[in-house]
Amino acid sequence: MNRKRWLTYGMLTLATSTWGSAFIAGKVAVESFEPATVAFLRFLGAAILLFPLMAVMEKNRIKPNRKDYGLFAVLGLTGIALYNICFFLATKHAPVIKSSLFIAANPVLIVLLSGLFLKEKISGNHIAGMIIALTGVAFIITNGHLLDLFKIGFQPIDLVLMGAVVSWALYSVVGKVVLNKFSSVESTTYAVIFGTIFLLPFAAAETSWQDIQQASVSAWLSIAHMSVFVTVISFVMYYNGIKEVGAAKASIFINVMPVSAVIMATLFLGETFTWAHAIGAAFVLSGVYVGTNPRLFKTKMPRIKRESA
């Protein structure tokens, strides 16, 4: 495996590990603001940082046409506005076990959509890697009690969580199309700008000036963290990863997120790191290795073909 590929995998690991901190930062932020407002403030800060960054890094960038702006709008609507409204609602109202399980299902849907619409090859190592990683995620979020997954009944919040999964999967797949023409910095910047615009009316409707004045310092620091590290740096790295290895393979690294969330909860929230967490983390890392190493499974599965109308 060449050095560039290892660098890409390292960036994807760092990006998805950083996303794990969003669970903790989000819990702090929603104590002062409503979910849509947290999302709006997060991406407003990111947009302020990304636009000058794009101007410096992409001086010879291509001017988007009407179709390009339409795709950027789809990215902003799915991966920025809808996903984050659903995510912060789940952070506030759903059990961590349930929300983590739903988010962990993202790679499966991304792989299927990538095969269906992008004609990416779904190989044996992709499938095996996802199964192994999801097993690890299940260990982590249930603390080793896998049967707990079957004890959680259906609730209205499940529709919100499903919305988050579908939104992020669409964001990843459409993002691959956009990356054929634009860089990861450009794609992220335009998506964040459109997403911030979509979030503005929701934030304006649920937040008053008094809420902003009374917000805690911890809430503002959490939003700043999500703007700079979870959004600007991590989104650019994730999109660069999609461009280099494809949406299907990049999605496997999303399973690293619950591992980092548990580790950060142990370090910053005083939660206990158990044997189940250690086993789960080992499964996740093994799944990522298997999913990104095609030599382990040389027989490739056929591409998913769209049926003609």
Contacts in CASP RR format, 6 or more apart in sequence:
PFRMAT RR
TARGET T0000
AUTHOR 0000-0000-0000
METHOD contacts of the structure
MODEL  1
MNRKRWLTYGMLTLATSTWGSAFIAGKVAVESFEPATVAFLRFLGAAILL
FPLMAVMEKNRIKPNRKDYGLFAVLGLTGIALYNICFFLATKHAPVIKSS
LFIAANPVLIVLLSGLFLKEKISGNHIAGMIIALTGVAFIITNGHLLDLF
KIGFQPIDLVLMGAVVSWALYSVVGKVVLNKFSSVESTTYAVIFGTIFLL
PFAAAETSWQDIQQASVSAWLSIAHMSVFVTVISFVMYYNGIKEVGAAKA
SIFINVMPVSAVIMATLFLGETFTWAHAIGAAFVLSGVYVGTNPRLFKTK
MPRIKRESA
1 293 0 8 1.000
4 244 0 8 1.000
5 244 0 8 1.000
5 245 0 8 1.000
8 240 0 8 1.000
8 241 0 8 1.000
8 244 0 8 1.000
8 245 0 8 1.000
9 245 0 8 1.000
9 253 0 8 1.000
9 292 0 8 1.000
11 237 0 8 1.000
11 240 0 8 1.000
11 241 0 8 1.000
12 237 0 8 1.000
12 238 0 8 1.000
12 241 0 8 1.000
12 245 0 8 1.000
12 250 0 8 1.000
12 253 0 8 1.000
13 253 0 8 1.000
13 256 0 8 1.000
13 288 0 8 1.000
14 234 0 8 1.000
14 237 0 8 1.000
15 233 0 8 1.000
15 234 0 8 1.000
15 235 0 8 1.000
15 237 0 8 1.000
15 238 0 8 1.000
15 253 0 8 1.000
16 234 0 8 1.000
16 238 0 8 1.000
16 253 0 8 1.000
16 254 0 8 1.000
16 255 0 8 1.000
16 256 0 8 1.000
16 257 0 8 1.000
16 260 0 8 1.000
17 256 0 8 1.000
17 257 0 8 1.000
17 259 0 8 1.000
17 260 0 8 1.000
18 229 0 8 1.000
18 230 0 8 1.000
18 233 0 8 1.000
18 234 0 8 1.000
18 260 0 8 1.000
19 230 0 8 1.000
19 234 0 8 1.000
19 254 0 8 1.000
19 257 0 8 1.000
19 260 0 8 1.000
20 257 0 8 1.000
20 258 0 8 1.000
20 260 0 8 1.000
20 261 0 8 1.000
20 264 0 8 1.000
21 225 0 8 1.000
21 229 0 8 1.000
21 230 0 8 1.000
21 260 0 8 1.000
21 261 0 8 1.000
21 264 0 8 1.000
22 87 0 8 1.000
22 226 0 8 1.000
22 230 0 8 1.000
23 91 0 8 1.000
23 96 0 8 1.000
23 261 0 8 1.000
23 264 0 8 1.000
23 265 0 8 1.000
24 222 0 8 1.000
24 261 0 8 1.000
24 264 0 8 1.000
24 265 0 8 1.000
24 268 0 8 1.000
24 269 0 8 1.000
25 222 0 8 1.000
25 223 0 8 1.000
25 225 0 8 1.000
25 226 0 8 1.000
25 230 0 8 1.000
26 38 0 8 1.000
26 88 0 8 1.000
26 91 0 8 1.000
26 222 0 8 1.000
26 226 0 8 1.000
27 91 0 8 1.000
28 218 0 8 1.000
28 219 0 8 1.000
28 222 0 8 1.000
29 38 0 8 1.000
29 42 0 8 1.000
29 88 0 8 1.000
29 219 0 8 1.000
29 222 0 8 1.000
29 223 0 8 1.000
29 226 0 8 1.000
30 38 0 8 1.000
30 88 0 8 1.000
30 91 0 8 1.000
30 92 0 8 1.000
31 216 0 8 1.000
31 219 0 8 1.000
32 211 0 8 1.000
32 214 0 8 1.000
32 215 0 8 1.000
32 216 0 8 1.000
32 219 0 8 1.000
33 41 0 8 1.000
33 207 0 8 1.000
33 211 0 8 1.000
33 215 0 8 1.000
33 219 0 8 1.000
34 203 0 8 1.000
34 206 0 8 1.000
34 207 0 8 1.000
35 84 0 8 1.000
35 85 0 8 1.000
35 87 0 8 1.000
35 88 0 8 1.000
35 89 0 8 1.000
35 91 0 8 1.000
35 92 0 8 1.000
36 85 0 8 1.000
36 88 0 8 1.000
36 199 0 8 1.000
36 202 0 8 1.000
36 203 0 8 1.000
36 206 0 8 1.000
37 202 0 8 1.000
37 203 0 8 1.000
37 206 0 8 1.000
37 207 0 8 1.000
37 211 0 8 1.000
38 84 0 8 1.000
38 88 0 8 1.000
38 223 0 8 1.000
39 80 0 8 1.000
39 81 0 8 1.000
39 84 0 8 1.000
39 85 0 8 1.000
39 87 0 8 1.000
39 88 0 8 1.000
39 199 0 8 1.000
39 203 0 8 1.000
40 196 0 8 1.000
40 199 0 8 1.000
40 200 0 8 1.000
40 202 0 8 1.000
40 203 0 8 1.000
41 203 0 8 1.000
41 223 0 8 1.000
41 227 0 8 1.000
42 84 0 8 1.000
42 223 0 8 1.000
42 226 0 8 1.000
42 227 0 8 1.000
42 230 0 8 1.000
42 231 0 8 1.000
43 80 0 8 1.000
43 84 0 8 1.000
43 192 0 8 1.000
43 195 0 8 1.000
43 196 0 8 1.000
43 199 0 8 1.000
43 227 0 8 1.000
43 231 0 8 1.000
44 196 0 8 1.000
44 227 0 8 1.000
45 224 0 8 1.000
45 227 0 8 1.000
46 192 0 8 1.000
46 196 0 8 1.000
46 227 0 8 1.000
46 228 0 8 1.000
46 231 0 8 1.000
46 232 0 8 1.000
46 235 0 8 1.000
47 189 0 8 1.000
47 192 0 8 1.000
47 193 0 8 1.000
47 196 0 8 1.000
49 227 0 8 1.000
49 228 0 8 1.000
49 232 0 8 1.000
50 185 0 8 1.000
50 188 0 8 1.000
50 189 0 8 1.000
50 192 0 8 1.000
50 193 0 8 1.000
50 232 0 8 1.000
51 189 0 8 1.000
51 193 0 8 1.000
53 185 0 8 1.000
53 189 0 8 1.000
53 232 0 8 1.000
54 61 0 8 1.000
54 185 0 8 1.000
54 186 0 8 1.000
54 189 0 8 1.000
57 183 0 8 1.000
57 185 0 8 1.000
58 183 0 8 1.000
58 185 0 8 1.000
58 186 0 8 1.000
61 182 0 8 1.000
61 183 0 8 1.000
61 186 0 8 1.000
62 181 0 8 1.000
62 182 0 8 1.000
64 72 0 8 1.000
64 182 0 8 1.000
64 190 0 8 1.000
68 178 0 8 1.000
68 181 0 8 1.000
68 182 0 8 1.000
69 190 0 8 1.000
71 174 0 8 1.000
71 175 0 8 1.000
71 177 0 8 1.000
71 178 0 8 1.000
72 178 0 8 1.000
72 187 0 8 1.000
72 190 0 8 1.000
72 191 0 8 1.000
72 193 0 8 1.000
72 194 0 8 1.000
73 194 0 8 1.000
74 170 0 8 1.000
74 174 0 8 1.000
75 171 0 8 1.000
75 174 0 8 1.000
75 175 0 8 1.000
75 178 0 8 1.000
75 187 0 8 1.000
75 190 0 8 1.000
75 191 0 8 1.000
75 194 0 8 1.000
76 171 0 8 1.000
76 191 0 8 1.000
76 192 0 8 1.000
76 194 0 8 1.000
76 195 0 8 1.000
76 198 0 8 1.000
77 194 0 8 1.000
77 195 0 8 1.000
77 198 0 8 1.000
78 167 0 8 1.000
78 168 0 8 1.000
78 170 0 8 1.000
78 171 0 8 1.000
78 174 0 8 1.000
79 167 0 8 1.000
79 168 0 8 1.000
79 170 0 8 1.000
79 171 0 8 1.000
79 191 0 8 1.000
79 195 0 8 1.000
80 171 0 8 1.000
80 191 0 8 1.000
80 192 0 8 1.000
80 194 0 8 1.000
80 195 0 8 1.000
80 196 0 8 1.000
80 198 0 8 1.000
80 199 0 8 1.000
81 195 0 8 1.000
81 198 0 8 1.000
81 199 0 8 1.000
82 163 0 8 1.000
82 164 0 8 1.000
82 167 0 8 1.000
83 163 0 8 1.000
83 164 0 8 1.000
83 167 0 8 1.000
83 168 0 8 1.000
83 171 0 8 1.000
84 199 0 8 1.000
85 199 0 8 1.000
85 202 0 8 1.000
86 160 0 8 1.000
86 161 0 8 1.000
86 163 0 8 1.000
86 164 0 8 1.000
86 167 0 8 1.000
87 103 0 8 1.000
87 164 0 8 1.000
89 157 0 8 1.000
89 160 0 8 1.000
90 99 0 8 1.000
90 102 0 8 1.000
90 157 0 8 1.000
90 160 0 8 1.000
90 161 0 8 1.000
90 164 0 8 1.000
91 99 0 8 1.000
93 157 0 8 1.000
93 160 0 8 1.000
94 155 0 8 1.000
94 157 0 8 1.000
94 160 0 8 1.000
94 161 0 8 1.000
95 152 0 8 1.000
96 141 0 8 1.000
97 141 0 8 1.000
97 142 0 8 1.000
97 148 0 8 1.000
97 149 0 8 1.000
97 152 0 8 1.000
98 152 0 8 1.000
98 157 0 8 1.000
98 158 0 8 1.000
98 161 0 8 1.000
99 161 0 8 1.000
100 137 0 8 1.000
100 140 0 8 1.000
100 141 0 8 1.000
100 258 0 8 1.000
100 261 0 8 1.000
101 137 0 8 1.000
101 138 0 8 1.000
101 141 0 8 1.000
101 149 0 8 1.000
102 158 0 8 1.000
102 161 0 8 1.000
102 162 0 8 1.000
102 164 0 8 1.000
102 165 0 8 1.000
103 161 0 8 1.000
103 164 0 8 1.000
103 165 0 8 1.000
103 254 0 8 1.000
103 257 0 8 1.000
103 258 0 8 1.000
104 134 0 8 1.000
104 137 0 8 1.000
104 138 0 8 1.000
104 141 0 8 1.000
104 254 0 8 1.000
104 255 0 8 1.000
104 257 0 8 1.000
104 258 0 8 1.000
105 134 0 8 1.000
105 165 0 8 1.000
106 165 0 8 1.000
106 168 0 8 1.000
106 169 0 8 1.000
106 172 0 8 1.000
106 251 0 8 1.000
106 254 0 8 1.000
107 130 0 8 1.000
107 133 0 8 1.000
107 134 0 8 1.000
107 251 0 8 1.000
107 252 0 8 1.000
107 254 0 8 1.000
107 255 0 8 1.000
108 130 0 8 1.000
108 134 0 8 1.000
109 165 0 8 1.000
109 166 0 8 1.000
109 169 0 8 1.000
110 168 0 8 1.000
110 169 0 8 1.000
110 172 0 8 1.000
110 173 0 8 1.000
110 247 0 8 1.000
110 248 0 8 1.000
110 251 0 8 1.000
110 254 0 8 1.000
111 122 0 8 1.000
111 126 0 8 1.000
111 130 0 8 1.000
111 248 0 8 1.000
111 251 0 8 1.000
112 122 0 8 1.000
112 304 0 8 1.000
113 169 0 8 1.000
113 170 0 8 1.000
113 172 0 8 1.000
113 173 0 8 1.000
113 247 0 8 1.000
114 120 0 8 1.000
114 122 0 8 1.000
114 172 0 8 1.000
114 173 0 8 1.000
114 176 0 8 1.000
114 246 0 8 1.000
114 247 0 8 1.000
114 248 0 8 1.000
114 251 0 8 1.000
115 121 0 8 1.000
115 122 0 8 1.000
115 248 0 8 1.000
115 303 0 8 1.000
115 304 0 8 1.000
116 304 0 8 1.000
116 306 0 8 1.000
117 173 0 8 1.000
117 306 0 8 1.000
118 173 0 8 1.000
118 176 0 8 1.000
118 177 0 8 1.000
118 247 0 8 1.000
119 303 0 8 1.000
120 246 0 8 1.000
120 247 0 8 1.000
120 248 0 8 1.000
120 303 0 8 1.000
121 300 0 8 1.000
121 301 0 8 1.000
121 303 0 8 1.000
122 248 0 8 1.000
122 300 0 8 1.000
122 301 0 8 1.000
122 303 0 8 1.000
122 304 0 8 1.000
123 294 0 8 1.000
123 297 0 8 1.000
123 300 0 8 1.000
123 301 0 8 1.000
124 297 0 8 1.000
124 299 0 8 1.000
124 300 0 8 1.000
124 301 0 8 1.000
125 290 0 8 1.000
125 291 0 8 1.000
125 292 0 8 1.000
125 293 0 8 1.000
125 294 0 8 1.000
125 296 0 8 1.000
125 297 0 8 1.000
126 248 0 8 1.000
126 249 0 8 1.000
126 252 0 8 1.000
126 291 0 8 1.000
127 301 0 8 1.000
128 287 0 8 1.000
128 290 0 8 1.000
128 291 0 8 1.000
128 296 0 8 1.000
128 297 0 8 1.000
129 252 0 8 1.000
129 286 0 8 1.000
129 287 0 8 1.000
129 288 0 8 1.000
129 290 0 8 1.000
129 291 0 8 1.000
130 252 0 8 1.000
130 255 0 8 1.000
130 287 0 8 1.000
130 291 0 8 1.000
132 283 0 8 1.000
132 284 0 8 1.000
132 286 0 8 1.000
132 287 0 8 1.000
132 290 0 8 1.000
133 252 0 8 1.000
133 255 0 8 1.000
133 283 0 8 1.000
133 284 0 8 1.000
133 286 0 8 1.000
133 287 0 8 1.000
133 288 0 8 1.000
134 255 0 8 1.000
135 280 0 8 1.000
135 283 0 8 1.000
136 255 0 8 1.000
136 279 0 8 1.000
136 280 0 8 1.000
136 281 0 8 1.000
136 282 0 8 1.000
136 283 0 8 1.000
136 284 0 8 1.000
137 255 0 8 1.000
137 258 0 8 1.000
137 280 0 8 1.000
137 283 0 8 1.000
137 284 0 8 1.000
138 146 0 8 1.000
138 149 0 8 1.000
139 146 0 8 1.000
139 276 0 8 1.000
139 277 0 8 1.000
139 279 0 8 1.000
139 280 0 8 1.000
139 283 0 8 1.000
140 258 0 8 1.000
140 259 0 8 1.000
140 262 0 8 1.000
140 276 0 8 1.000
140 277 0 8 1.000
140 280 0 8 1.000
140 281 0 8 1.000
140 284 0 8 1.000
141 258 0 8 1.000
142 148 0 8 1.000
142 149 0 8 1.000
142 276 0 8 1.000
143 274 0 8 1.000
143 276 0 8 1.000
143 277 0 8 1.000
144 274 0 8 1.000
144 276 0 8 1.000
144 279 0 8 1.000
145 276 0 8 1.000
171 191 0 8 1.000
172 242 0 8 1.000
172 247 0 8 1.000
172 250 0 8 1.000
172 251 0 8 1.000
173 247 0 8 1.000
175 187 0 8 1.000
175 239 0 8 1.000
175 242 0 8 1.000
175 247 0 8 1.000
176 242 0 8 1.000
176 243 0 8 1.000
176 246 0 8 1.000
176 247 0 8 1.000
178 187 0 8 1.000
179 187 0 8 1.000
179 239 0 8 1.000
179 242 0 8 1.000
179 243 0 8 1.000
182 190 0 8 1.000
184 236 0 8 1.000
184 237 0 8 1.000
184 239 0 8 1.000
184 240 0 8 1.000
184 241 0 8 1.000
184 242 0 8 1.000
184 243 0 8 1.000
185 236 0 8 1.000
187 239 0 8 1.000
188 232 0 8 1.000
188 235 0 8 1.000
188 236 0 8 1.000
188 239 0 8 1.000
192 231 0 8 1.000
192 235 0 8 1.000
238 250 0 8 1.000
241 250 0 8 1.000
242 250 0 8 1.000
245 292 0 8 1.000
249 291 0 8 1.000
249 292 0 8 1.000
252 287 0 8 1.000
252 288 0 8 1.000
252 291 0 8 1.000
252 292 0 8 1.000
253 288 0 8 1.000
255 284 0 8 1.000
255 287 0 8 1.000
255 288 0 8 1.000
256 284 0 8 1.000
256 285 0 8 1.000
256 288 0 8 1.000
258 284 0 8 1.000
259 280 0 8 1.000
259 281 0 8 1.000
259 284 0 8 1.000
259 285 0 8 1.000
262 271 0 8 1.000
262 273 0 8 1.000
262 277 0 8 1.000
262 281 0 8 1.000
263 273 0 8 1.000
265 271 0 8 1.000
266 272 0 8 1.000
266 273 0 8 1.000
266 277 0 8 1.000
290 296 0 8 1.000
END
